[in-house]
């Protein structure tokens, strides 16, 4: 099973710049703290990213440029803390667990979000 171009672009980011691994990164974003993913879809890479305030965001990153195209706050509802959860994408739609209550609430609503807006 081969990797898509988007997955390869993200894999290249994991290597330190100037490494001897033979990879030549197309772009590098050292500021992301990825806690889930990556999942490639429609020329984008969907990841779960943790912010310094410990909030979590679902982000779609352009695989060619590294630019964040959109982001949504993510909630985990009853998912056990510390359990890795990768984004799920089907036919260009990512399933998002968007917080539905106060920040300390575990209430979420399920949204199907187009990875690429047209």
N, CA and C of each residue as an Amber inpcrd file, in Angstrom:
protein
   354
   0.8500000  -1.1620000   0.0000000   0.0000000   0.0000000   0.0000000
   0.9010000   1.2310000   0.0000000   0.7290000   2.1190000  -0.9740000
   1.5760000   3.2970000  -1.0800000   0.9920000   4.4770000  -0.3310000
   1.8610000   5.4110000   0.0140000   1.4220000   6.6180000   0.6860000
   1.0500000   7.6770000  -0.3350000   0.0760000   8.5000000  -0.0040000
  -0.3020000   9.5960000  -0.8820000   0.7310000  10.7100000  -0.7780000
   0.6950000  11.6490000  -1.7130000   1.6200000  12.7820000  -1.6970000
   1.4530000  13.5950000  -0.4210000   0.2140000  13.7440000   0.0420000
  -0.0330000  14.5090000   1.2700000   0.6100000  13.8280000   2.4680000
   0.4720000  12.5150000   2.5540000   1.0720000  11.7800000   3.6690000
   2.5850000  11.8690000   3.6120000   3.1510000  11.8250000   2.4160000
   4.5960000  11.9450000   2.2810000   5.0730000  13.3230000   2.7000000
   4.3110000  14.3590000   2.3760000   4.6780000  15.7190000   2.7720000
   4.7130000  15.8340000   4.2880000   3.7350000  15.2470000   4.9690000
   3.7080000  15.2980000   6.4220000   4.8290000  14.4450000   6.9980000
   5.0980000  13.2950000   6.3950000   6.1840000  12.4420000   6.8660000
   7.5100000  13.1860000   6.7760000   7.6950000  13.9900000   5.7200000
   8.9330000  14.7450000   5.5520000   9.0940000  15.7620000   6.6730000
   8.0010000  16.2920000   7.1970000   8.0610000  17.2830000   8.2540000
   8.6470000  16.6890000   9.5270000   8.4510000  15.3940000   9.7460000
   8.9010000  14.7620000  10.9730000  10.4260000  14.6930000  11.0740000
  11.1410000  14.7650000   9.9570000  12.5960000  14.6960000   9.9720000
  13.1750000  16.0690000  10.2540000  14.1990000  16.1500000  11.1060000
  14.8240000  17.4480000  11.3610000  15.4070000  18.0160000  10.0720000
  15.2910000  19.3270000   9.9060000  15.8520000  19.9790000   8.7260000
  17.3450000  19.7100000   8.7010000  17.8600000  19.3090000   7.5340000
  19.2710000  19.0070000   7.3960000  19.6250000  17.5930000   7.8050000
  18.6400000  16.7440000   8.0430000  18.9360000  15.3690000   8.4430000
  19.5350000  14.6210000   7.2630000  20.1220000  13.4930000   7.5430000
  20.7390000  12.6860000   6.4900000  19.8030000  11.6050000   5.9940000
  18.5090000  11.7400000   6.2900000  17.5450000  10.7100000   5.9110000
  17.2610000  10.7130000   4.4140000  17.7460000  11.7080000   3.6770000
  17.5130000  11.7590000   2.2400000  16.2100000  12.4340000   1.8580000
  15.4230000  12.8480000   2.8350000  14.1610000  13.5300000   2.5430000
  14.4250000  15.0150000   2.3300000  13.6660000  15.6080000   1.4430000
  13.7550000  17.0420000   1.1960000  12.3810000  17.6410000   1.4440000
  12.1630000  18.2290000   2.6350000  10.8300000  18.7410000   2.9700000
  10.3580000  19.8160000   1.9990000   9.0880000  19.7470000   1.6370000
   8.4770000  20.7920000   0.8220000   8.1800000  22.0000000   1.7020000
   7.8770000  21.7700000   2.9730000   7.6150000  22.8170000   3.9530000
   7.7380000  22.2130000   5.3420000   7.9280000  23.0580000   6.3340000
   8.0670000  22.6130000   7.7160000   7.2690000  23.5600000   8.6050000
   6.4610000  23.0110000   9.4860000   5.7650000  23.8040000  10.4870000
   6.1100000  23.2020000  11.8300000   7.0770000  23.7580000  12.4890000
   7.5300000  23.2370000  13.7670000   6.6660000  23.6520000  14.9310000
   5.6280000  24.4690000  14.6780000   4.7890000  24.9730000  15.7500000
   3.5870000  24.1130000  16.0770000   3.3260000  23.0770000  15.2900000
   2.1630000  22.2330000  15.5320000   2.4710000  21.1660000  16.5700000
   1.5540000  20.9620000  17.5000000   1.6480000  19.8470000  18.4340000
   0.5360000  18.8780000  18.0350000   0.8580000  17.9850000  17.1100000
  -0.1340000  17.0590000  16.5590000  -0.4290000  15.9660000  17.5760000
  -1.7280000  15.7700000  17.8690000  -2.1420000  14.7380000  18.8140000
  -3.0280000  13.6810000  18.1560000  -3.3080000  13.8420000  16.8570000
  -4.1050000  12.8580000  16.1210000  -3.9480000  13.0550000  14.6350000
  -3.7590000  11.9690000  13.9160000  -3.5730000  12.0380000  12.4700000
  -2.1130000  11.9060000  12.1420000  -1.7480000  12.1950000  10.9430000
  -2.4630000  12.8850000   9.8690000  -3.3220000  11.9340000   9.0320000
  -4.3440000  12.5300000   8.4090000  -5.1870000  11.8230000   7.4580000
  -5.2340000  12.6880000   6.2020000  -4.8760000  12.1030000   5.0500000
  -4.8440000  12.8450000   3.7890000  -6.1900000  12.7610000   3.0840000
  -6.6270000  13.9090000   2.5230000  -7.8740000  13.9440000   1.7690000
  -7.9050000  15.1980000   0.9050000  -8.1300000  15.0350000  -0.3890000
  -8.3270000  16.1690000  -1.2870000  -7.1920000  17.1610000  -1.3180000
  -5.9500000  16.7150000  -1.2360000  -4.8140000  17.6320000  -1.2430000
  -4.5890000  18.3330000   0.0800000  -5.2970000  17.8890000   1.0860000
  -5.1520000  18.4670000   2.4260000  -4.7510000  17.3660000   3.4030000
  -4.1960000  17.7890000   4.5090000  -3.8390000  16.8790000   5.5860000
  -4.6520000  17.3090000   6.8000000  -5.4580000  16.4020000   7.3350000
  -6.2990000  16.7080000   8.4880000  -5.6170000  16.1610000   9.7350000
  -5.4470000  17.0330000  10.7260000  -4.7810000  16.6570000  11.9740000
  -5.5400000  17.2320000  13.1660000  -5.3640000  16.5980000  14.3100000
  -5.8090000  17.1520000  15.5810000  -4.5910000  17.8060000  16.2200000
  -4.7260000  19.0710000  16.6040000  -3.6110000  19.8490000  17.1260000
  -3.9640000  20.3600000  18.5130000  -3.0240000  20.2320000  19.4450000
  -3.2060000  20.7480000  20.7950000  -2.5730000  22.1300000  20.8900000
  -3.3000000  23.0790000  21.4930000  -2.8110000  24.4350000  21.7060000
  -2.1390000  24.5330000  23.0690000  -1.3440000  25.5870000  23.2990000
  -0.6880000  25.7400000  24.6040000  -1.6670000  25.7560000  25.7790000
  -2.9150000  26.2090000  25.5480000  -3.8990000  26.2310000  26.6350000
  -4.5900000  24.8710000  26.8130000  -4.1020000  23.8580000  26.1070000
  -4.5770000  22.4700000  26.1600000  -5.8900000  22.2540000  25.4240000
  -6.3690000  23.2700000  24.7000000  -7.5340000  23.0640000  23.8470000
  -7.0660000  22.2950000  22.6130000  -8.0050000  21.6430000  21.9300000
  -7.6590000  20.8310000  20.7620000  -8.4570000  21.3440000  19.5710000
  -7.7990000  21.3870000  18.4170000  -8.3880000  21.8790000  17.1740000
  -8.2380000  20.8460000  16.0830000  -9.2610000  20.7360000  15.2470000
  -9.2000000  19.9390000  14.0250000  -8.7690000  20.9040000  12.9370000
  -7.6570000  20.6150000  12.2630000  -7.1320000  21.5250000  11.2540000
  -6.9490000  20.8200000   9.9200000  -7.2150000  21.5550000   8.8440000
  -6.9480000  21.0800000   7.4870000  -5.7960000  21.9100000   6.9420000
  -4.6990000  21.2350000   6.6040000  -3.4820000  21.8900000   6.1480000
  -3.2770000  21.5700000   4.6710000  -2.9660000  22.5830000   3.8660000
  -2.6660000  22.3720000   2.4530000  -1.3830000  21.5430000   2.3520000
  -1.4590000  20.4000000   1.6980000  -0.3200000  19.4820000   1.6260000
   0.8520000  20.0590000   0.8370000   0.5960000  20.9630000  -0.0940000
   1.6820000  21.5410000  -0.9060000   2.3840000  22.6970000  -0.2160000
   1.6270000  23.5260000   0.5130000   2.1960000  24.7600000   1.0580000
   2.3630000  24.7550000   2.5700000   1.6180000  23.9070000   3.2680000
   1.6540000  23.8900000   4.7250000   0.7370000  24.9220000   5.3560000
  -0.0120000  25.6660000   4.5400000  -0.9210000  26.6870000   5.0620000
  -2.1510000  26.0310000   5.6940000  -2.5450000  26.5200000   6.8600000
  -3.7690000  26.0380000   7.5020000  -4.9400000  26.6460000   6.7460000
  -5.7970000  25.7910000   6.1800000  -6.9340000  26.2520000   5.3910000
  -8.1590000  26.5170000   6.2450000  -8.3610000  25.7250000   7.2810000
  -9.4340000  25.9670000   8.2340000  -9.1410000  25.2020000   9.5070000
  -9.8100000  25.6110000  10.5840000  -9.7000000  24.8830000  11.8480000
 -10.9820000  25.0390000  12.6330000 -11.2840000  24.0020000  13.3940000
 -12.4780000  23.9590000  14.2430000 -12.0700000  23.4790000  15.6290000
 -12.7130000  24.0000000  16.6720000 -12.4460000  23.4350000  17.9980000
 -12.9340000  21.9900000  18.0320000 -12.2210000  21.1450000  18.7230000
 -12.5620000  19.7190000  18.7990000 -12.8330000  19.3610000  20.2520000
 -13.8210000  18.5020000  20.4770000 -14.1340000  17.9910000  21.8060000
 -14.0500000  16.4730000  21.7760000 -13.9810000  15.8710000  22.9370000
 -13.8240000  14.4200000  22.9700000 -14.9500000  13.6950000  23.6740000
 -15.9110000  14.4100000  24.2140000 -17.0660000  13.7920000  24.8520000
 -16.6070000  12.7760000  25.8890000 -17.0390000  11.5250000  25.7590000
 -16.7120000  10.4870000  26.7340000 -15.4660000   9.6900000  26.4060000
 -14.6800000  10.1330000  25.4100000 -13.4500000   9.4130000  25.0480000
 -12.4620000   9.5510000  26.2010000 -11.8510000   8.4580000  26.5900000
 -10.9020000   8.4500000  27.6980000  -9.7250000   9.3630000  27.4030000
  -9.3970000  10.2270000  28.3450000  -8.2650000  11.1420000  28.1900000
  -6.9850000  10.3510000  27.9080000  -6.1860000  10.8390000  26.9880000
  -4.9240000  10.1950000  26.6500000  -5.0270000   9.1330000  25.5720000
  -6.2350000   8.7720000  25.1660000  -6.4220000   7.7830000  24.1080000
  -6.2770000   8.4890000  22.7580000  -5.4280000   7.9540000  21.9070000
  -5.2040000   8.5550000  20.5980000  -6.4330000   8.3610000  19.7230000
  -6.8980000   9.4550000  19.1370000  -8.0310000   9.4010000  18.2160000
  -7.6470000  10.1490000  16.9520000  -7.5730000   9.4550000  15.8520000
  -7.2700000  10.0900000  14.5780000  -8.5490000  10.6120000  13.9470000
  -8.4610000  11.6960000  13.1780000  -9.6380000  12.1560000  12.4450000
 -10.1210000  11.0730000  11.4850000 -11.4210000  11.0410000  11.2380000
 -11.9930000  10.0900000  10.2870000 -12.5240000  10.8790000   9.1050000
 -12.0580000  10.5140000   7.8960000 -12.4940000  11.1760000   6.6790000
 -13.0600000  10.1260000   5.7310000 -14.2360000  10.4290000   5.1620000
 -14.8500000   9.5370000   4.1810000 -15.4230000  10.3940000   3.0580000
 -15.0400000  10.0910000   1.8330000 -15.5230000  10.8300000   0.6670000
 -15.3860000  12.3390000   0.8270000 -14.2530000  12.7830000   1.3770000
 -13.9920000  14.2110000   1.5000000 -14.6850000  14.9010000   2.6580000
 -15.3470000  14.1270000   3.5280000 -16.0270000  14.6880000   4.7020000
 -15.3150000  14.1850000   5.9570000 -14.8770000  15.1110000   6.8040000
 -14.2500000  14.7340000   8.0640000 -15.2990000  14.8220000   9.1640000
 -15.3090000  13.8400000  10.0500000 -16.2330000  13.8430000  11.1820000
 -15.5950000  14.6480000  12.3010000 -16.2960000  15.6890000  12.7490000
 -15.7830000  16.5780000  13.7820000 -16.6670000  16.4880000  15.0160000
 -16.0480000  16.3530000  16.1730000 -16.7500000  16.4080000  17.4550000
 -16.5720000  17.8270000  17.9910000 -17.5090000  18.6980000  17.6730000
 -17.4170000  20.1130000  18.0230000 -18.0420000  20.3440000  19.3930000
 -17.3290000  21.0450000  20.2930000 -17.8900000  21.3080000  21.6230000
 -19.2650000  21.9710000  21.5160000 -20.2200000  21.4950000  22.3190000
 -21.5880000  22.0070000  22.2610000 -21.9900000  22.7260000  23.5380000
 -21.1220000  22.7530000  24.5080000 -21.4540000  23.3930000  25.7780000
 -20.3140000  24.2710000  26.2390000 -20.3080000  24.5770000  27.5210000
 -19.2340000  25.3610000  28.1150000 -17.9040000  24.6240000  27.9400000
 -16.8230000  25.3630000  28.0440000 -15.4960000  24.7700000  27.8120000
 -15.2320000  23.5500000  28.6860000 -15.7510000  23.5360000  29.8860000
 -15.5280000  22.3970000  30.7820000 -16.5290000  21.2680000  30.5550000
 -17.5160000  21.5000000  29.7050000 -18.5320000  20.4910000  29.4130000
 -17.9660000  19.4090000  28.5020000 -18.4840000  18.2050000  28.6230000
 -18.0780000  17.1120000  27.7430000 -19.0990000  16.9170000  26.6230000
 -20.0520000  17.8440000  26.5080000 -21.0520000  17.7490000  25.4550000
 -20.4480000  18.1490000  24.1130000 -20.7330000  17.3340000  23.1070000
 -20.2610000  17.6360000  21.7550000 -21.3980000  17.3990000  20.7690000
 -21.2600000  17.9790000  19.5840000 -22.1750000  17.6560000  18.4950000
 -21.3150000  17.1260000  17.3600000 -21.8560000  16.1940000  16.6420000
 -21.1510000  15.5910000  15.5140000 -21.4650000  16.3960000  14.2640000
 -20.4120000  16.8360000  13.5720000 -20.5730000  17.5730000  12.3220000
 -19.7800000  16.8730000  11.2310000 -20.3400000  16.8390000  10.0330000
 -19.6160000  16.3770000   8.8600000 -19.1370000  17.6160000   8.1220000
 -17.8240000  17.8070000   8.0380000 -17.2440000  19.0230000   7.4740000
 -16.4700000  18.6740000   6.2090000 -16.7370000  19.4010000   5.1360000
 -15.9980000  19.1830000   3.8840000 -14.5350000  19.5570000   4.0900000
 -13.6420000  18.6460000   3.7390000 -12.2160000  18.9240000   3.8760000
 -11.8210000  20.0700000   2.9400000 -12.3460000  20.0400000   1.7290000
 -12.0720000  21.1020000   0.7570000 -13.3790000  21.8230000   0.4570000
 -13.4310000  23.1090000   0.7980000 -14.6270000  23.9100000   0.5030000
 -14.5980000  24.2850000  -0.9680000 -15.7530000  24.2610000  -1.6220000
 -15.8150000  24.6270000  -3.0380000 -16.6470000  25.8440000  -3.2260000
